[in-house]
């Protein structure tokens, strides 16, 4: 069976997770780890037990590379995608695609023009209970959707930000708690509730010495007529599991850390609906999440290349959550409700 040969771009903790996930897949092979710094590339090579490179062009030709997995700081994702696409390499990028919509849309266009596939890492879409939730909504089990809430009440200690030159900065991170940590649950919210037409938001930096927000709230008016709320933070000790709440006219469901904890529908027995899972949350430790859902998404991306189809989470699918977060920041800055520009292309 053909294996898709990957280079991981980046040397941090998330890069290590991608490296493990690639190695765990029968469809993938980890060829090298890339850093713009030759010194960091060597250190990463020693850590991962793989070739370390600082020149993607020569590596791609020497090792018949198929794809890159971008795990660099968010504000450098576009640079990596541009370099990879120019070499004809497919691009799987950690969330967010970039620090703003202008750069993210440019990434989508570059990959499209080069004829390479682009995927955005939203591994929580692959969790079984979330899939169950979405399928139930698509099947009409909830009826008309009334309310959708996303709560990401997490904690990061001061060292999380002080140990990095880019986390919490506008240029490197694009913000902080919402665009980095909250975006996963916001993506799930939009995936099931649909587009947002209006948002009124407030953000604050209440605990950490950073440029971005560590506390934010947003009231949402969905295009469907439903309403919603987002609360996101990295300042709420000790950190609590992320929570997705969906309410419809026929019933409701609540997920914590991707696990269904409430599943209530009229004229149905609730206890028979619950599944038993134990998905770890990054609520207080960014590396506490398990590799298994990255493995599923990376395997799907490899399959998309082999079968010449779209991955389940395309680059374009990575745009709506980023677009909403960008409008949340605009609303908070203006101090008023604003309309959402959903022209994503």
Beta strands, then each sheet from edge to edge (+ up, - down):
strand 1: 4-9
strand 2: 28-34
strand 3: 51-53
strand 4: 67-70
strand 5: 90-93
strand 6: 118-120
strand 7: 145-153
strand 8: 196-204
strand 9: 215-222
strand 10: 227-233
strand 11: 243-248
strand 12: 251-256
strand 13: 259-265
strand 14: 338-339
sheet 1: 3+ 2+ 1+ 4+ 5+ 6+
sheet 2: 13+ 12- 11+ 7- 10- 9+ 8- 14+
end
